[in-house]
Amino acid sequence: MDNQRYLLIEQYLCPECAGSGWITNLIWQRYWEEHPDGGLTDEEDDAWFREQGYTQRASEIPEELLCSECDGIGSIRREVELRKVLQTLELLPRPLADLIEE
């Protein structure tokens, strides 16, 4: 029984994508910072991306990518020990918590 642990699942909004499951492709973020009004032709867009080291046409480069932090789910789930949750919520008296510390 000493090796038994009770776990809860904590779920929270992904801080990386703010729950959307998608993040802006950094190269496109840079593009929009340099060209806030757009207005470039397709050929000018392609040339800009070639200057950045891309071989694809601009239209082939996705502006958004699946969030790698949450795998596109929009939230993070992790296991948390029940003892730690009870301590955090101050529902487990400190002396008792000290007895069951690992």
Secondary structure, DSSP 8 states (H G I E B T S, - for coil): -TT---EEEEEEE-TTTTTSSEEE-HHHHHHHHH-TT----HHHHHHHHHHTT--S-GGGS-SEEE-TTTTTSSEEEEEEEHHHHHHHTT-S-HHHHHHT--
